[in-house]
Amino acid sequence: MKSFLRTQGRSPRRYAALGAATAGVLLLAACAGGGSPAPSGSEGADPGAAPSDDTLLVGTILPQTGNLEFLGPPEFAGVDLAKADLEDAGYEWTVDVQHRDSGDTTTDIATQSAGELVSAGADVVIGAASSGVSFTFIDQLIDAQVVQISPANTSPDFSDYEDDGFYWRTAPSDVLQGRVLGNLMVSDGAASVGFITINDPYGTGLQENAAMAVEAAGGTVTGNVLYNPGDTNFSTQVQEILQGSPDAIGIIAFAETAQIVPELVTNGFPATGMYFVDGNLSNSYEFPEGTLEGAKGTLPGNPADDTFQDRLLEIDPDLGDFSYGPESYDAVILAALAAAQGGSPDAVTIRDNLQSVSEGGTKCTEVAECLQLIADGEDIDYDGPSGPITFDENGDPTEAYVGIYQYGADNQYTFLNAEFGSLNE
């Protein structure tokens, strides 16, 4: 399997060339709490009230419904844990959290949520999980000068999006996950690979990068069959991809995987040749025992260690999956540290300090430690539970882990190993 070398390149964030920023800052109200988040409002807060200059208002647009609903609980828990840690560390401003649903690309829930949060006054929005969903409301937040930090967007299309410096993400571009996925399939012995891919920016971008990696490693891509969000019957796609007799199939999908896998099994394709990605690597499938045994998958980010998992479980005891919980936590902490370094919890200040707190200074990993260094006048380099976070001029992490997982007979996945990679290669 290909390994990646860590690089130390630094580059200034694009906002350095923006000149004077507009002072009309919008804040975002948000409510914290374990379990299922309330769809709107926050405890003791009026969503329509004017923001206060002593409050860091954090909102989320994350999946409570839709084809990525399974990713919502760990992401909400990560946000709420970050709020608790900031409060325990004596953060100088009140941290207010307000949760909203993102739905998926078959609905307009996300755009409605974005409008509500802009009206409430937004400092920072955490979300969405789906790249396609983020594209439905990113311009609303840019126009309103609200910082957006996604814990799970991986589409390469965000890297050169004209966002005026307001869009960031703590998950790496699928340039990296694609490399790891393609190399994994070939190193496992697949000489030929096919793909079943959701037709959205996430799916097509990840498939393109995985296919390039397969071919670079000496494998052959036998085909790539697309399906549209909302499709429910996949017999045609499965029959088409199997005509190429691939050794392995990359299933780049969301909840639709629950219909795709049975079609593959019915047609005699083995689980050991199935490869999942972050959009469908889940422990919630209700398949007969052994259906997924031997299947593998990739998931960007440093796997949540036992200690961090326990802390997330304190927020939401019902968690069965921890995907993107660390990235959600780090998104909130980075925004809070950027505000602290800049001296104000407003969106423009956060934007203008996010890259700085992620690189180049004194390493720190604990919230209280980082805040003390800032108070002492030191530049910091925050590394969190998701791993090293060094933002580049596009708001992308320049280096990250991609975990590799495998399903057992119980249809539950477990961690095998992680590849560390740089996007500066």
N, C-alpha and C positions, 0 to 999 in steps of 0.2 A: 504493500500500500504506500502510496506517495506520501512523503512527509514534507512539511513546509517550514521554511526557516523564518525565525522571528526577525523582523527588521526594526530599526529605530528611527525611521524617517519622521520628521515633523513638518507640518505645513500650516500656515495661518488659516483660520476660519474665514470663509468668504465675506462675513459681515464687516471685516476690516476695511473693505472698499466701499461700504454703503454710504459713508458720510453720516450726517446728523440723522438720527432716527426720530420718527414721529413720537411725540410724548404721550399720545392718547393710549394709555395702557388698559387692557381689559383683563379682568380677573375671573377666575373660575371656581364656583362653589362646589364642594364635594363631600360626600358622607362616607365615613368609614364604618366597618363592622364586618364580623365574620359571617359565614354562610352565604345565603343568596342576597346580593345587594338590592336595595330598594331601587325601583326604576327611575325615580327622580327625587329631588329634595335632599336635605341633609338634616341630621338631628340638630334641632335648635337653630336652623338657618333658614332664611327666606330666600328661595332661588332667585327672586326678582329684586332682591335688595342690592343697593350699590355696594361695590367692594370697598373694603377698608384698607388703608395703606399700612396697617400692621398685621395683615393676614396674607399668607401664601395660599391661594385658592387653587386646588388641584382637582381636575375633573377626569373622568375616564369615559371612553367610548370603546367598550369591550363587549365580547359576545355573551349575552344572557340567553339569546335565541339564535337560531340559524345553523348553518352547516359547520361552524366552528364553536358551537356552544360548549363543547367539552374543554376548550381552552380557557373559558371564562373564569371558573373558580380559582385556579392557581394564580391567575393574573390579578384578579381582585384582591386575593389574599396578600400578594406581594405589595400592592399599593397600600393596603391597610397596615401591614407590618411596618412599612417605611414610615408612615405617619406616626405610629406608636414609638418607633425608635427615635424619631426627631423630637417628639415630646419628651421622651425619657432623657434625651441628651440636653434638654434645656434650650431648644431652638428659640431664637429671639423673636420669631413671629408665630402667630397662631397658624396652624396648618389645618385647613378645612378641605374635606374631600367630598365630592359629589359624583356618584356613579350613574352612568347612562348605558343603555344597550346600544350595540352596534348592528344587531341583526346580521344579514349577509347581503350579497349583491342582488338578490332577488327582491329586496325591499328598499324603502327609503328611510328606514329607521335611523340610520347613522346621520344622515343629513339633518333630520329633525333634532337629533340629540346635539349635534354641533350647533345648530341654531339656538337651542335652549341654553347651551353653555356660553355661547358668545353673548347672549342677552343677559345672562347672569353676571358676566364679566369674567374673563378668563385669563389666568396667568399661564397655565400649562395644561394641556390635555394629554393623557396617557392613552394611546390607542392609535389606530385600531389593531386588531390581531391580523386580520386579512389585508393583504396589500390592495386587492381590488376594492375593498370597502374604504380604505384610507383615501384612495383616489377619488371617491365620491364626495369627500368633504374637505380635503386638504386646502383647496382654494378659499373656502369659507374662513378657515383659521388664518391663512396667510393674509387675506384682505383685512381681517380684524386684528392683525398683529398679535396673535396668540401662538405661543410655542406649542408644538406638537412633538411628542416623543413616543414612538411606537416601540413596544417591547418585542414585537414579533414580525413586523414587515420585513420581508427579505427580497422583494423584487428589485432587480438591478436598475429598474427605471427610475427609482427615487434618487439615485446618485447624482444625476444631472438635471433634476427637476428645478424649475425656476421658483424658489420658495422664499427668497429674500432672507435666508438664514433662519427661518422659523421651523423648519422640519428637521428632526433628528431621529435616530433609532439606536437602540441598544442591542439589536440582533444584527448579525452581519449579512451583507448582500449574499444572494444565492450563487454568486460567482464562487464562493467558498463551499457552500453545501453541495453545489453541483459537482465540484471537483472531488469531494470526499465520496459522494454517492457513486459517481462513475468509476472511480478507482476501486471502491469496495466491491462492486459487482464483478469487475474484471479480475480482481485479486482473489475473489472467491471461486474463480474458474469459469465464469461465463464468457464464452467467446462471442456470443451474439446477444443483444439486448433490445427489448422493445419497451415502449412507454404507453401508458394510458394516462392522459393528461387533462386536467381541467383547463378550459379555455378562458383564462383570465391572466392578468399580468404576472401573478405569482407562478401559476402553473407553466406558462410558456417560457418564462425567464429561467426557471429552475431546470426545466427539461432541456433547454438549449445548452446550458452550462454542463449538465450531466452528460449529454450526448457528446459534447466536445471532449470531456474527460475520458469517456469510454473509447472513443476513437484514438485519442492521444496515447492511451494505454495499450493499444493494439486490438481492441475489440471492434465489433461491427454493430451498427444500429440497424435493426431490421424494419423499424417503423415507429411512428408516433401517432396514436389515434386520439383525437380530441373529443371531449364532450362538453356540453354547456352547463353552467350552474342551473340547478333545478331539474336536470334530467333524472329519471327514475329507472329507466330500463337500459341495461348495458350489454345485452346479448350481441348486438351488432358490433360494438366496439371490441368486445372480447373475441368474437369470431375473427374479426379483421386482424387483430394483433397476433393471434395464434397462427394465422396463415403463414407468417414468417418464421415459425418454429424457433422462437427465441429461447435461449437457455435461462434468461432472467427477464423479469418484467418490473420496471419501475412504475409504481402506482402513485402518481402525483395528483392527489385528490384530497377531498375533505370528507364530510360525513357520508358521501356517496360510496365510499369504500365498503360500507356495510352491504351494498348491493353488488359491487364489482367482485369482491372476493368469492362469494358463492357461485357466481357465473364462471369464474376461473376454475374453481374446484369441480364444478359439474362437468367442465370440459377437460378434466384430467390434469390440469396444471398444478404442480406441487407447491406447497407453501415455501419450501426451501428456495424456490426461484423467485419469490415475491419480495420486493423491496419497498418499504414505506418511507415517508418523509415527515417533516414536522407537521404538515397539515392533516395527517391521518394516523400518526403514531399515538395510539390511545389504548388504555386498559379497559375501555368500556364496551367493547364489542360483545355481543351476545351470540357468539357462534358455538356450535357443538365443540366439546372438548377435543383439543388436538388440531383444530382447523388451521391455526396459525403457527403450529410448532415448526421452528426453524426459520421462519421469516425474519428478515432483518429490517432495520430502519435507521435513519439519520435524524438528528435533532440539533440545530445550532445552539450553542451556549454550553457553559460549564454545568455538568449535572449538579443539581442541588444536593449538597452533602447531608448526612443524617441530621446534623445539628440544625441546618437551615430548614430542612423538611419538618423537623419537630416544631420549629418556630412558626412555620406556616400553618401547621396543624393546630396550634394554639389559637390562630385567627379563625380557621375553618376546619373543625374536626372531621368533616365529611370528605376532605380531599382524598382522592385516589390517584391523582395525577399531579405532577409538579411542573409540567412544561411551561416555560416562560414566566414562572414565578420569580426567579432571580432577576431576570431582565426587567420585569415590572417594578420590582423593588429598587433596582439601580436607577431606573428612569426617574423615579421620584426623588431619590437621594441626590442625584446629580443636579436636578433642577434646584433643589433646596440649597445645595452647596454653591451653585452659581449665584443664587440670590444673595447668599451670605458674603461671598467674595465681592460682589458688586455693591453691596450695601443697601439693596432694595428688593422687595419681593415682587417686582413687576416683570412683565413678559420681555421687554426690550433688554432689561438688565440681565435676565436669565439667558436670553439668546447670546448676549455679548460676552458671557463668561463661561458658557458650557464647555467649549473646547479647552479653555485654560485649566479648569478643574479636573480634566480628564488626562492631562499629560504634562510632562516636563518638570514638575515640582517634586516636593517631598512625598514619597509614597505613604498612603494611609488607607486603611480598610474599615475602620470603625467610625461611626458617625461622630461620636463625641471627640475622638482623636482628630478627625478632619476639621471639625468646627474650631477646636482649640488652636490648631495650626493657622487657620485663617485669622482668628482673633489675634494671634501673635504676629501677623503680617507676612506669613509665609505663603508662597505659592504651593499648591498641592497637586498631587496626582492620585486620584481616587481609583482604587481597584475594588470591585464589589463581589458579591456572591456569584455573579455571572461570569467573572473572570476579568482580565485586563480590558479596560475600555479606553481606547485612545482614539478620539474623534479626529477625522480628517476634515478638509475644507468643505466637504459635501455633507457633513453631519453623519457620516458612516463610521462605525468602528473599523479600525485598520487591521485589527488582529482579534482572533476569537477561537474558541474551541467549537468543534462539531462532535457531538457524542454519537457513538454507534451502539445500537441496542439489538437484542434478539428476543423473539417470542418463545415461550415454553409451551408445554402441553396444556397449561391452564389458560392459554391465550392472553397471558400477561407478559409484558416486555421487561427485560432487565438490562442493566448497563453492561456493556462489554469493555469498551475503551473509548478514548477521545483523541481526535486529531487536532493538533494546534496549528493554525494557519495564519498567514499574513495576506492581506489583499494588496500589498504594495509590491508583490512579485511581478 
